[in-house]
Amino acid sequence: MKFKNKAVFFAALFTCTISIAQTHKSLEDFKPSSVNQPGKAFPQVNSEGRVRASILATDAKKVQLDIGGVKYDMVKDDKGVWTGESAPQDEGFHYYQLNIDGASVPDPGTKYFYGAGRWGSGIEIPAVDQDFYALKDVPHGLVSENIYFSKITNSFRRCFVYTPAGYEKDAKTRYPVLYLQHGSFEDETGWPTQGNANLILDNLIAAQKAVPMIIVMDNGYAYKPQTGESAGRPVSVFEEVVIQEIIPMIDAKFRTIADREHRAIAGLSMGANQTMRIIMNNLDKFASYGGFSGTSNYPSSAEIEPITFLDGKFNDGAAFNKQIKVFWLGLGTKEPNPFPGSVGAFRKMLEKQGIKYVYYESPGTAHEWLTWRRSLNQYAQLLFK
């Protein structure tokens, strides 16, 4: 490369030096992510939580690593391999993608996860408390795929069902059930994959911290069939599907204790809103609720009026306390708006009404799966006792 004058040369040298200095700020202890495809060296994570990605794209003009809402430019070598890294990321699981000449694509080095409304890449930043959702040498339960036809939606649907270790061997024992829901733009694969729900319960049960239970993880997107004339914004019928189809199916197919005291429900974000409405409209079916990073939809700045909120279901605090065994709320300390405001307003309403509840904050996490893994870990320990 030739430079027309010394000023241009020294400017280029300075830029190069800055680039090298920035690269060497990262600790060179990168290791392959735990959710890489078998045998894939990239993406990698170092002890600072930085993510380093690499991809062969010989003819590409620009490649970026897109993670945490920020795009990081990657650099091409003489073999056509692009490599780049992010700033330190929070602990836990994160969705990400690569942007190649303006097209956002999954990284071929990782396993694929359904989130953000698509199948794409995910990465684990090791957490200080990852032991509670780690794969350990303990008795393990079974996660089964259950396909069923819904007359309400006129479509085939699917749920995943976790049964605890020992379920197949003992044909007499019956179990309580937790119905556990995902968030927006996710589906029924969220909790058994990104959420590690089965491993969390395996570890809790093995340590005798939680009662052995069945967990049902269904798809929160359920709509009425539409015809050409009635086509428009779809109407959600998830509550009807849960009450009229899923619960009867689970009680018929699995050895459940089929009463409200042994049936709990919980969800994250959108799922927290859905499950809040489901339990409050069906107190004859559920006795415990868990809201992870959410409760119900209302302006976060507004004071909640219990006489009108959810048709006055929270207006009588004494009656509420007699009906609900566990009422649990969880939130990450780094959650973005509107979640702290809306959950805070909801808590004020509960306290005003004298309603008993448990509140948990996940340290150092935002609206992400480590917040929800920790929430499930805490919530499950209180159920059915």
N, C-alpha and C positions, 0 to 999 in steps of 0.2 A: 504493500500500500504506500503510495507517494503523497506527500503533503506539500501544498503550494508555498507555505511559509511556516516559520517557526511558531507563530501564534497558534495556528491550526494544529501543529504537531503537539505542542504542550497541552492544548485543550483536550486533545484526544487521549494523551497520556494521563492527564488528570482524571478524565472520565473513566478510563480503564482502571486506574488505581482505586477510585471510589467503588467501582464494581467489585474489584477483588477484595477490598476491605469489607464490604457488606457481606460478601460470600463467606469470608473467614470469621465473621461474627458468630455464625452458627456453630454450635458444638458438633463435631464430626463423630457423633455416636448414633447415627441413623440406623434403624433396623426396619425390616419389612413389617408392614401393618399386619395385625393378627387376622384381618378379614381379607387378605389378599387371596387371589386364586392360587391353587397349589403350584409351587415352583416359581412364582413370580417375585422378583426382587423389589419391584416398585409397585405402588408408592411406599415410601418409608417415613418413619416418624423418629425424631430425636428426643432427648430428655427435656428439651425446652418446649416440646409440643409443636415444633415446626413440621410441616408436611413437605416432603420432597417427591415430586412426580417426574416421570420420564416416559417418553413415547417416541417411537419411530414414525416420522411424518416427513419423508424426504422432500416432497414437493410443496409443503406448506410454507406460507409466507409469514404467518404469525400464529403462535400457540400460547395459550394462557391457562394457568391453573385457577379455577373459579371455586372458592371455598369461603364460607362465612360472609357472603355478600361482597367479597373483594376479589378482583382478578389480578393475578400476579403474572407478569411476563416471563416466559420461559426462553432459554437460549439454545440455539441449534449448534451442534458440533459438525465436524467434517464428514461424519457418517450419516447425517440426517436425523440424529437423535436429539430431541428437545428435552431439556431438563430445567426445572425451576422449583422454587420452594416458597412457602408461605411464611407469614409472621406466626408467632406462637398462637396456638388455638387452645380453647378451653378443653379440659379433660372430658372424655366420653366419646360418644359416637356422633359423627357428622356426615351429612350428605355433601357430595361435591361433584364437579364435572370438569372436563377439559373443553376449552374453546379453541377450535382449529379453524382459522380463517373465517371467523364469524359464526361457525356452527358449533353448538354445544353438544358434546357427545360424552358417553360414559368412558371412564378409563378402563382399557382392557386388562389392566393388572389386578382389578379388585373383583370380588363377588358383587352381585347386583342386588339392590334393595329397592322396594317400592316406597317412594316418598317424594314429596313435592309434585305429586301427580304423574310420576313417571318411574320407570325402572332405571336406576342409575347407580353410581358409585357411592361407596361409603368407606369411612376410615375410622379406626379406633385410636384415640389419644389415651394412653394408659392413665387410669385414675388411681389416686392414692388408696381408695377403698374398693378397688375392683374385685377384691376377694369374694364379696357377697354374691356376685354374678359370674364367678369363674367356674369353669368346668373342673370338677373335683372328683376324687375317688370316693363317691358316696352313692347310695342307691338312687337310681334315676327313674323318673316317671316316663310316660309315653305321650307324645303329641301326635294325635291322629287327625287326618283330614276327613271331614264329614261333608259330603255333598247332598243337598236336598232340593226339592222343588218347592218354591213358594207360590202358593195360589194367590197371595195378596199382590205380589209383584209380577206374577205370571212369568217367572224366570227361575233358572237354576241358580242356587246360591251355595256358599261354602262357609263353614266355620272350622276352626282348629280347636281341638279339645285336649287339654292336659289332664291326664289321670296320674295320680301319685304312684310312687314305687310300691309294689305289692298289690296293686288293684287287681291284676289278672290272677294272682295266686289265691286270694281269699274271695270266694264267690258270695259271701254273706254280708260283708261289711258295706255299709252305705256311707256316702260322703256328702258334706255340704258343697255348695257350688258358688263360685265367683264368676260373674259375667263381666268381662274386661274389654273395654273399647279403645280403639286407636284414635288418632287425631285427624284433622283435615288433610286431604290429599294423600292419605295413607289408606291401607286396607287391612284385611284380616291377617296378613303375613307380618304386620308390624310387631306385635307383642312376642310371637314365638321366634323372631329373628333379631331385629334391632333391639327389642326389649329384653331378650333373654329371660322371659317370664318363667319358663320351665326350670332353668338353672337356678334362678332366685328361689323358687319354691322348693326345689330339690335340696338346696343348701339349708334353707330355713327348717324344713321338716327333719332333715338329718340331725340338725343341732337342737331339735325339739323346741324351736322357737315359734313354730307355726303348726296349726292343726292340719293334717292331711286333707286336701280339698281338691275338687275338680275345678278347672278353669275353662271357660268357654269364651273364645275370641272370634267374633263375627265381623262382617263388613257393615259399617255404619251407613253406607249409602244404599238406600232402599227406596224405590219410587213406584208410584202407581203406574200401571201400563197406560201408554198414551196412544191415541189414534190420530189420524191426520187432522180431524176437525178440532180435537181437544189439545193438540200439541201446543206447548208453551213452556213455562217454567215448571219443571217437575215437582210434584208434591211428595214430600218425604213421608213414608209410612213405616219407618224403622221401629217406632214404638209398637205398632200393631204386629209387625213381624216378630219382635221379641216376645211379646205377651201371648200371641195366638199361635205361633208356629215354633219358635226356637225353644222356649221353655218346655212345652209339651213333648217335643221331640227328644230333648236331652233327658227329661224325666223318664221317658219310655225306653230310651236306648242305653242309658247308664244307670248305675246303682246310686241314685241320689237320695238325699233326705229332702223330700218334696214339701217343705213348708217354708214360710217367710223367715223364720228365725235362722234357718240354715241356707239362706239365699242372700248373697250380697251382690252389689253392682258398683262398678267404678269405670272411670274413663279419663283420658287426657285431652286437654284443650277442647276441641269440638266434641269429643267423647264425654268430657266432663259435663258439658251442657246437655247433651242427649240423655245421659244417664241420670242427671238431676231431675229432668222432667219425667223420665220413666219411673223412677222410684216414687216421686211425689204424687204421680197419678195412679200408682199401683202399690200402695202400702200394704195391700193384702198379699203381695208377692215377694217383697224385699224388706229386710230389716236393717241393712247397713249400706252406707254410701261412701265412696271415695272420689274426691274431685282433685285431679292432678293438673295444676296450671289452668284452672278454670272452674266456673260454677254454672252460670247461666248468662244469657245475653241481656245486657242492659248498659246504659251509659255509665262509665266508671266514675264520673264526677257527680252523679246524681245520688241523692239519699234514697235508699230502697224503702218503699212503703209496704210493710208486711201485710197490710189488709188487702192489698191488690196484687202483690207479687205472687206469681204462680197461683192465682185464684185464692189467695189467702192461706195457702198451705202452711205458712210459717207464723201465722197470726197468734196461735195458741201455743206458747212455748212449753207449758207444762204438759199438754197433750202430746206434743212433738217428742219431748224427752222420754215419755213412756213408750212411744212407738218405735223409736230408732235406737238400736243397740250401739252402733258405731257411726258417727258422722265425722268424716275426716277430710281435711283440706291440706294440700301441699303446693309449694311454690318455690322456684329457684330464686336465689338472692340477686341474680343478674337478669331476671325476666324483663323484657321490654314492655312498654305501654302497649295495650291497655290493661295487661294482666294484673300488675300490682294494684292498680286503682280499682278494678272491678272486684277482685277478690277482697281487697281491703274494705270496700263498701259493703260487700256481702257479710264479712265478719262483724262489722259494726251493727248490722241488722240482727245478726244472730245474738250478739251480746245484749242488745237492747231488749230482745225478746226472752232473754234468760235461757237460750238454747245451748246445751252442752255440745262441744265439738272439740276435736283434736286438730291442732295446726302444726305443720312442719315446714321448715325452710331448708332447702338443699343448698349448702354453701358453695358459692363460686360457679353456679350453673345458671343457664338461661332457659329458653324455651326449647329444650332438647332432651334427648333420650336418657342422659345420666340423671337429670331431674326426675324423670318418670320411673326409671329403674329404682332409684332411691325411694321414691314415693311408694311404689309397690312393695318394696322390702319392709318399709315401716308399717304400711296399712295392713298387709297380710298377717303380721304378727298379732294384731288385735282382733281378728275375725274369729267368730264361732267359739268363743271362750266364755 
